[in-house]
Amino acid sequence: MCIQSEDITLAEKDNILTNAAGIPVPSNEVSKSVGRRGPLLLEDYTLIEKMAHFNRERIPERVVHAVGSGAYGTFTVTDDITHLTKAKLFAEVGKETEVFVRFSTVAKSKGGSDVYRDLRGFAIKLYTEEGNWDLVGNDTPIFFVRDPMKFMDFIRSQKEHPQENWRQHEMWWDFWSLSPESLHQVMWLMGDRGAPMGWRHMNGYGSHTFSLINADNERIWVKFHFKTDQGIKNFTEAEWMHMQGIEPRWATKDLYNAIDQGNFPSWTMHIQTMTDEQAANFPWNPFDLTKVWPHGDFPLQRVGKLELNRNPENYFAEVEQAAFSPGNVVPGVSWSPDRMLQARIMSYADTHRYRLGVNYDTIPVNRPHATQANTPYRDGFMRVDDNNGSRINYHPTHHDYPKADENAKAPPYHVEGLADRIELDEPDHFDQPRMFYNMLDAGEKERLIHNIAGSLGRCMQQIQDRQIDLFRQVDATFADRVVEAIANTEPPKPEPQPATV
């Protein structure tokens, strides 16, 4: 049946983007915030709907970070930071806290390799006496995007083509070349550290800006770093491709065997701190996830030691069902106006409720270990405990009911500005990538250029030109060398096609 012109909707006629109810979307790239640096607004239904749909796109595996492994261990305080935070896990030097850590790759689905070029997840669950603190980060201190409205599209660019169902270089370079804020992370990914030699030989970062709150209810901004004590080691491009064919779960085996043999891996935890005054005078937005805080201006301060010393007994129960959320912070630790962090506070827990059910926090690996949860929640899918018995689950009430804890309150911070979709449009996409490139030695630069050429060279000329223009604004010689490397790279051989009958 032919569709008559009068039956064509406005969205079809003008190609206007709408939400699921057919309402036009005002922006697909910028979230709604209070001013330029303020937090996001729950009223941004466009963002909420986009995240909620994205969180439910894959079943039953994680939509990202599906391939991974984990282990238990301890975090031990080595240096006093009680002047910065009232969190009890940092109360005294020598104090130990049980942890569970999950490492992962980002893009590939279950069954994929854990030794290919990709970011790595580095998620830590600290079972503190004040509840679980989930520090959910990556093996890089930065990320590709700084507004959560673009996150879902970034991940989709890393997944399989919707028609052909395999990952394609052209998809991710298409997205990156149109997102100049991604430059810093792209250069990190395509360099040596984009293919770490297993989980033990990479750093971990909280990545976002968080905050610490002390006993005087004073706040200071903070970034978390975990430096590997095993030393940074990375595969070359040829090595990880070769290893992927021999043992696609090399990283998983390496971690398990090291712990099984008593060779316990460890990381040294450091923090960087920044005051409100320093944040106001910082040359970049201090809450921008695509930026680092230079160590020369904000030196690393040692805090403690993370050691992994026990393998899980059952992968599904303890690793596959492990659920981390940036929303889980303990008194003395809090968030910041980082837009990506603000969205992840909602998004991670929402994903877990879909993947594991609304009672996912009652699964043993996710339950508090050093204290007990005392919530009013009951019922729901997969409730397998006593369901809080006969206790009343509403408030206010004259019956006994748990009391709020004043100590858990965080101090206010000032926000102002119009409630609008305010783009983070500072023209600062190239400063830090330039600093990163200039820090590399000759060999690192050569491998970075080789890796970029081998991937970008598979893309159409229009995408190549856009990305080269971005590289040129980082460093003209760098861009010229990429162009030359692409020209001198042998075109990839056509993939074998299945026979037709």
Wavefront OBJ file of the C-alpha trace (Angstrom):
o trace
v 0.000 0.000 0.000
v 1.339 3.400 -0.931
v 1.615 5.977 1.823
v -0.263 9.128 0.912
v 1.501 12.412 1.446
v -1.119 13.543 3.962
v -0.316 10.474 6.090
v 3.350 11.381 6.432
v 4.068 12.701 9.921
v 5.994 15.856 10.692
v 8.944 13.784 11.894
v 9.062 11.857 8.598
v 8.659 14.974 6.474
v 11.315 17.110 8.161
v 13.353 14.300 9.753
v 12.843 15.823 13.196
v 14.187 13.774 16.113
v 11.515 12.949 18.696
v 11.287 10.996 21.908
v 9.340 7.748 22.197
v 6.084 9.683 22.537
v 6.688 11.550 19.274
v 7.576 14.821 20.991
v 10.409 16.760 19.270
v 13.748 16.544 21.096
v 15.330 19.974 21.740
v 18.928 18.659 21.769
v 20.582 15.289 21.297
v 24.043 16.389 22.428
v 23.696 18.708 25.429
v 22.165 17.894 28.832
v 20.163 20.378 30.873
v 22.137 21.871 33.752
v 22.120 24.732 36.232
v 24.492 27.118 34.513
v 27.676 26.069 32.753
v 29.265 24.194 35.648
v 26.215 23.289 37.707
v 24.631 19.859 38.215
v 22.118 18.281 35.876
v 18.358 18.479 36.302
v 16.044 15.517 36.807
v 13.503 17.318 34.629
v 15.673 16.581 31.563
v 13.359 13.836 30.351
v 15.201 13.622 27.021
v 18.358 12.514 28.840
v 16.496 10.216 31.273
v 14.615 8.451 28.466
v 17.768 8.125 26.351
v 19.729 6.605 29.223
v 16.885 4.343 30.352
v 16.434 2.918 26.854
v 20.183 2.465 26.418
v 20.408 0.605 29.743
v 17.898 -1.951 28.463
v 19.246 -2.540 24.955
v 21.060 -5.790 25.738
v 19.859 -8.840 27.628
v 21.045 -10.437 29.786
v 24.662 -9.265 29.618
v 26.027 -5.854 30.526
v 25.478 -3.347 27.745
v 29.117 -2.289 28.246
v 31.948 -3.956 30.181
v 30.493 -7.399 29.417
v 33.867 -9.195 29.272
v 35.713 -9.207 32.573
v 37.110 -10.916 35.641
v 37.399 -10.099 39.316
v 38.963 -10.900 42.665
v 38.758 -10.118 46.375
v 41.391 -8.402 48.447
v 42.108 -5.627 50.914
v 42.684 -1.897 50.943
v 45.121 -0.735 53.633
v 45.621 2.889 54.660
v 49.303 3.909 54.561
v 49.047 7.688 54.925
v 46.871 9.938 57.070
v 44.200 11.954 55.224
v 41.792 12.420 58.132
v 42.146 16.206 57.717
v 40.491 15.771 54.300
v 37.784 13.175 54.948
v 35.686 11.792 57.795
v 35.177 8.474 55.964
v 35.832 5.744 58.522
v 37.794 3.517 56.160
v 40.532 6.217 56.250
v 40.295 6.695 60.043
v 43.807 5.485 60.865
v 47.002 4.324 59.237
v 47.076 0.537 58.969
v 43.297 0.111 58.800
v 42.168 -2.621 56.386
v 38.952 -2.793 54.358
v 37.763 -5.790 52.352
v 37.357 -5.120 48.608
v 36.092 -6.783 45.463
v 37.511 -5.541 42.151
v 36.164 -6.235 38.672
v 38.246 -5.556 35.557
v 36.687 -5.461 32.113
v 36.927 -4.425 28.509
v 34.336 -1.930 27.273
v 33.040 -2.628 23.790
v 32.910 -6.359 23.114
v 30.017 -8.612 23.999
v 30.157 -11.814 26.054
v 32.498 -14.317 24.495
v 34.809 -11.601 23.184
v 38.532 -11.278 23.788
v 40.031 -9.428 26.756
v 43.340 -8.553 25.035
v 42.300 -6.273 22.170
v 42.690 -2.493 21.875
v 40.071 -0.892 24.106
v 39.611 0.939 27.378
v 39.543 -1.221 30.509
v 37.092 -0.927 33.363
v 38.532 -0.770 36.880
v 35.678 -1.034 39.418
v 36.333 -1.300 43.169
v 33.752 -2.214 45.797
v 35.013 -1.342 49.285
v 32.990 -3.095 52.009
v 33.284 -0.376 54.671
v 31.641 -0.245 58.100
v 29.509 2.630 56.782
v 28.275 0.650 53.773
v 29.690 -0.124 50.357
v 31.693 2.507 48.488
v 31.813 1.755 44.752
v 34.646 3.536 42.967
v 33.786 2.808 39.338
v 36.482 3.921 36.914
v 38.695 2.976 33.993
v 42.364 2.475 33.216
v 42.505 6.050 31.879
v 41.976 9.333 33.779
v 39.825 10.768 30.958
v 37.028 9.777 28.594
v 35.776 10.386 25.034
v 32.821 12.652 25.867
v 31.931 15.081 28.635
v 28.161 15.307 28.258
v 26.123 12.150 29.028
v 23.730 12.889 26.161
v 26.509 11.711 23.819
v 27.572 8.639 25.814
v 24.989 6.234 24.449
v 25.827 7.235 20.864
v 29.536 6.777 21.550
v 28.982 3.221 22.790
v 26.758 2.427 19.815
v 29.569 3.560 17.519
v 31.783 0.913 19.184
v 29.254 -1.901 18.799
v 28.187 -3.958 15.787
v 26.777 -2.333 12.652
v 22.968 -2.604 12.833
v 22.732 -4.284 9.414
v 26.003 -6.165 9.010
v 26.444 -7.076 12.707
v 30.194 -6.680 13.040
v 32.323 -3.871 14.483
v 33.676 -1.441 11.921
v 36.526 1.070 12.156
v 34.531 3.570 10.152
v 31.794 3.769 12.774
v 34.010 4.834 15.656
v 36.172 7.207 13.588
v 32.993 8.751 12.181
v 31.856 9.539 15.729
v 35.284 10.676 16.968
v 35.935 12.939 13.989
v 32.684 14.767 14.737
v 33.416 14.963 18.489
v 36.617 16.980 18.945
v 36.445 16.619 22.735
v 37.345 12.933 22.196
v 40.865 13.750 20.921
v 42.671 13.288 24.230
v 41.152 9.862 24.868
v 41.536 8.774 21.226
v 45.290 9.445 21.336
v 45.555 7.577 24.652
v 43.583 4.624 23.270
v 45.561 4.383 20.025
v 48.871 4.638 21.863
v 50.707 1.991 23.875
v 48.296 2.005 26.817
v 45.330 1.115 24.623
v 46.370 -2.564 24.809
v 47.515 -3.285 28.389
v 49.232 -6.593 29.097
v 46.469 -7.939 31.305
v 44.712 -6.411 34.283
v 47.759 -6.489 36.580
v 49.916 -4.177 34.483
v 47.618 -1.177 34.135
v 46.660 1.730 36.370
v 43.145 2.440 37.566
v 41.481 5.828 37.895
v 38.268 7.153 39.388
v 38.458 9.411 36.302
v 35.726 11.812 37.459
v 36.178 14.641 39.904
v 34.743 13.628 43.286
v 34.845 15.386 46.638
v 36.072 14.614 50.142
v 34.330 15.968 53.249
v 36.055 16.244 56.624
v 34.774 16.271 60.191
v 34.313 20.060 60.028
v 31.975 19.574 57.053
v 34.488 21.148 54.660
v 34.607 19.976 51.065
v 37.597 19.609 48.771
v 37.573 18.325 45.183
v 39.494 15.100 44.546
v 40.626 12.651 41.866
v 41.559 9.027 42.659
v 44.517 7.164 41.138
v 45.643 3.542 41.545
v 49.192 2.997 40.270
v 50.119 -0.596 39.466
v 52.991 -1.946 41.573
v 53.709 -4.515 38.863
v 54.715 -1.782 36.416
v 52.963 -0.641 33.250
v 53.249 -3.242 30.484
v 51.478 -3.161 27.133
v 51.097 -5.366 24.082
v 52.246 -4.087 20.730
v 49.674 -4.130 17.944
v 51.149 -7.337 16.510
v 51.360 -8.990 19.951
v 47.743 -8.475 20.997
v 46.455 -9.573 17.601
v 48.582 -12.726 17.863
v 47.562 -13.375 21.474
v 43.883 -12.875 20.655
v 44.099 -15.867 18.318
v 45.978 -18.057 20.812
v 44.241 -17.214 24.093
v 41.442 -14.617 23.890
v 41.037 -14.698 27.695
v 44.715 -14.115 28.419
v 44.065 -11.300 30.914
v 41.547 -13.368 32.863
v 43.937 -16.319 33.087
v 46.870 -14.095 34.023
v 45.032 -12.565 36.981
v 43.577 -15.853 38.214
v 46.873 -17.736 37.982
v 48.868 -14.971 39.674
v 46.535 -14.966 42.689
v 46.293 -18.771 42.722
v 50.112 -18.973 42.885
v 50.348 -16.413 45.706
v 51.725 -13.663 43.471
v 49.205 -11.121 44.713
v 48.921 -8.018 42.482
v 48.755 -4.626 44.150
v 48.219 -0.966 43.368
v 49.201 2.161 45.318
v 46.317 4.586 45.810
v 46.982 8.297 45.379
v 44.737 11.346 45.334
v 44.893 14.807 43.810
v 43.045 17.593 45.600
v 41.781 21.000 44.482
v 40.167 23.796 46.495
v 37.203 25.873 45.335
v 39.549 28.804 44.750
v 41.875 26.659 42.625
v 38.887 25.300 40.709
v 37.712 28.829 39.919
v 41.162 29.720 38.520
v 41.872 26.417 36.738
v 42.510 27.012 33.009
v 40.063 24.224 32.114
v 36.731 23.150 33.558
v 37.846 21.034 36.560
v 34.714 18.874 36.231
v 35.285 18.042 32.546
v 35.891 14.289 32.150
v 37.977 14.848 29.005
v 40.602 16.743 31.051
v 43.284 15.799 33.568
v 44.647 17.843 36.448
v 48.397 18.275 35.703
v 50.476 16.560 38.357
v 52.894 19.484 38.474
v 50.094 21.750 39.705
v 48.192 19.146 41.716
v 50.735 16.553 42.911
v 49.815 12.988 43.768
v 49.393 12.286 47.491
v 49.827 8.658 48.596
v 46.921 7.205 50.581
v 47.030 3.411 50.698
v 47.613 -0.007 49.177
v 45.130 -2.142 47.241
v 45.996 -5.865 47.096
v 44.078 -8.713 45.464
v 44.599 -12.043 47.207
v 41.547 -14.289 46.732
v 39.889 -15.641 43.604
v 36.099 -16.036 43.441
v 34.649 -19.495 43.990
v 31.954 -19.088 41.335
v 32.295 -16.737 38.369
v 28.589 -16.193 37.764
v 27.635 -15.618 41.386
v 30.508 -13.289 42.227
v 31.794 -11.678 39.019
v 28.884 -11.769 36.587
v 26.411 -10.660 39.261
v 28.708 -8.010 40.747
v 27.038 -4.609 40.427
v 28.800 -1.286 40.972
v 27.296 2.192 41.085
v 28.909 5.639 41.426
v 25.819 6.445 43.491
v 27.274 4.359 46.341
v 29.470 6.777 48.301
v 30.020 6.689 52.069
v 29.962 9.671 54.460
v 33.133 11.644 53.844
v 33.115 10.961 50.090
v 30.773 12.671 47.648
v 30.250 13.722 44.059
v 30.879 16.814 41.934
v 29.007 18.682 39.169
v 30.796 16.532 36.540
v 27.980 15.950 34.034
v 29.063 12.419 33.198
v 29.260 11.494 36.883
v 25.854 13.022 37.586
v 24.298 10.861 34.874
v 26.141 7.701 35.961
v 24.726 8.058 39.485
v 21.328 7.261 37.967
v 22.347 5.147 35.010
v 24.382 2.389 36.661
v 21.823 1.483 39.308
v 19.053 1.658 36.717
v 20.961 -0.809 34.537
v 21.440 -3.216 37.448
v 17.726 -3.138 38.274
v 17.043 -4.178 34.706
v 19.824 -6.762 34.399
v 19.673 -8.344 37.874
v 16.357 -7.152 39.290
v 15.346 -4.470 41.749
v 16.861 -6.468 44.643
v 20.347 -6.745 43.102
v 21.937 -5.272 46.238
v 20.861 -8.351 48.234
v 23.043 -10.659 46.078
v 25.943 -11.766 48.352
v 28.742 -10.106 46.357
v 26.820 -6.813 46.403
v 25.633 -6.898 50.030
v 27.523 -4.869 52.650
v 30.076 -7.129 54.364
v 31.204 -4.928 57.262
v 27.733 -3.711 58.233
v 24.095 -4.565 57.493
v 21.708 -2.840 55.125
v 18.642 -1.426 56.877
v 16.248 -0.303 54.149
v 12.465 0.070 53.949
v 12.380 -1.749 50.612
v 10.457 -4.971 50.153
v 8.912 -7.167 47.477
v 10.040 -7.036 43.847
v 11.632 -9.556 41.518
v 13.987 -12.121 43.092
v 13.397 -11.208 46.734
v 14.832 -14.237 48.534
v 15.475 -13.044 52.097
v 12.872 -12.435 54.859
v 11.567 -9.358 52.943
v 11.965 -7.236 56.111
v 9.398 -9.353 57.904
v 6.441 -7.537 59.427
v 8.181 -4.188 59.852
v 6.282 -1.137 58.635
v 7.757 0.219 55.403
v 6.309 3.722 55.287
v 7.220 6.985 56.978
v 6.246 9.038 58.947
v 4.777 6.499 61.354
v 4.314 6.023 65.100
v 5.884 2.566 64.718
v 9.615 1.950 65.026
v 11.406 3.072 61.880
v 15.120 3.611 61.036
v 16.388 7.129 61.726
v 18.290 9.315 59.264
v 21.972 9.970 60.063
v 23.018 13.615 60.246
v 26.651 12.574 59.737
v 25.800 11.394 56.218
v 24.909 14.910 55.100
v 27.263 16.601 52.663
v 27.887 20.351 52.794
v 26.090 22.419 50.158
v 27.910 23.904 47.205
v 26.797 26.991 45.346
v 25.212 26.701 41.903
v 23.634 29.375 39.783
v 22.540 29.942 36.216
v 19.672 29.461 33.850
v 18.118 26.019 33.602
v 18.885 25.331 29.941
v 20.820 23.067 27.563
v 24.152 24.836 27.927
v 26.855 23.254 25.820
v 30.335 22.863 27.247
v 31.723 24.698 24.247
v 35.046 25.940 25.631
v 37.504 25.861 22.675
v 40.004 23.762 24.621
v 39.911 20.444 22.791
v 43.564 20.555 21.734
v 45.605 21.841 24.705
v 45.790 18.629 26.688
v 46.110 16.297 23.651
v 49.082 18.458 22.630
v 50.571 18.102 26.111
v 49.988 14.335 25.930
v 51.635 14.030 22.505
v 54.669 16.076 23.576
v 55.175 13.785 26.595
v 55.616 10.723 24.361
v 59.067 9.531 23.395
v 60.005 8.839 19.764
v 59.042 5.163 19.932
v 55.670 5.888 21.535
v 54.897 8.484 18.864
v 55.840 6.058 16.112
v 53.577 3.313 17.483
v 50.715 5.777 18.022
v 50.917 6.920 14.403
v 51.181 3.337 13.137
v 48.130 2.238 15.148
v 46.045 5.208 13.998
v 46.985 4.675 10.360
v 46.076 0.993 10.469
v 42.590 1.817 11.735
v 41.761 5.269 10.307
v 43.121 4.155 6.939
v 40.170 1.749 6.604
v 37.697 4.653 6.596
v 36.232 6.721 3.792
v 38.215 9.790 2.762
v 35.727 12.238 4.274
v 36.171 10.726 7.752
v 39.940 10.593 7.340
v 40.050 14.261 6.387
v 37.921 15.328 9.352
v 40.076 13.425 11.826
v 43.341 14.615 10.274
v 42.100 18.202 10.617
v 41.646 17.572 14.346
v 45.116 16.029 14.630
v 46.565 19.035 12.797
v 45.256 21.344 15.502
v 47.123 19.208 18.027
v 50.407 19.155 16.093
v 50.961 19.723 12.365
v 53.878 17.270 12.158
v 51.799 14.624 13.919
v 49.007 15.060 11.350
v 51.440 14.920 8.434
v 52.988 11.720 9.766
v 49.554 10.098 10.096
v 48.742 11.039 6.483
v 52.064 9.600 5.335
v 51.557 6.417 7.370
v 48.089 5.899 5.889
v 49.498 6.329 2.382
v 52.227 3.785 3.083
v 49.991 1.249 4.834
v 48.965 -1.706 2.726
v 45.185 -1.641 2.296
v 43.459 -4.363 4.326
v 42.663 -7.459 2.392
v 38.964 -7.985 1.659
v 37.233 -10.178 4.181
v 36.319 -13.599 2.808
v 32.705 -13.727 1.739
v 30.500 -16.757 2.408
v 29.697 -18.840 -0.614
v 26.325 -18.380 -2.212
v 24.178 -21.383 -2.981
l 1 2 3 4 5 6 7 8 9 10 11 12 13 14 15 16 17 18 19 20 21 22 23 24 25 26 27 28 29 30 31 32 33 34 35 36 37 38 39 40 41 42 43 44 45 46 47 48 49 50 51 52 53 54 55 56 57 58 59 60 61 62 63 64 65 66 67 68 69 70 71 72 73 74 75 76 77 78 79 80 81 82 83 84 85 86 87 88 89 90 91 92 93 94 95 96 97 98 99 100 101 102 103 104 105 106 107 108 109 110 111 112 113 114 115 116 117 118 119 120 121 122 123 124 125 126 127 128 129 130 131 132 133 134 135 136 137 138 139 140 141 142 143 144 145 146 147 148 149 150 151 152 153 154 155 156 157 158 159 160 161 162 163 164 165 166 167 168 169 170 171 172 173 174 175 176 177 178 179 180 181 182 183 184 185 186 187 188 189 190 191 192 193 194 195 196 197 198 199 200 201 202 203 204 205 206 207 208 209 210 211 212 213 214 215 216 217 218 219 220 221 222 223 224 225 226 227 228 229 230 231 232 233 234 235 236 237 238 239 240 241 242 243 244 245 246 247 248 249 250 251 252 253 254 255 256 257 258 259 260 261 262 263 264 265 266 267 268 269 270 271 272 273 274 275 276 277 278 279 280 281 282 283 284 285 286 287 288 289 290 291 292 293 294 295 296 297 298 299 300 301 302 303 304 305 306 307 308 309 310 311 312 313 314 315 316 317 318 319 320 321 322 323 324 325 326 327 328 329 330 331 332 333 334 335 336 337 338 339 340 341 342 343 344 345 346 347 348 349 350 351 352 353 354 355 356 357 358 359 360 361 362 363 364 365 366 367 368 369 370 371 372 373 374 375 376 377 378 379 380 381 382 383 384 385 386 387 388 389 390 391 392 393 394 395 396 397 398 399 400 401 402 403 404 405 406 407 408 409 410 411 412 413 414 415 416 417 418 419 420 421 422 423 424 425 426 427 428 429 430 431 432 433 434 435 436 437 438 439 440 441 442 443 444 445 446 447 448 449 450 451 452 453 454 455 456 457 458 459 460 461 462 463 464 465 466 467 468 469 470 471 472 473 474 475 476 477 478 479 480 481 482 483 484 485 486 487 488 489 490 491 492 493 494 495 496 497 498 499 500 501
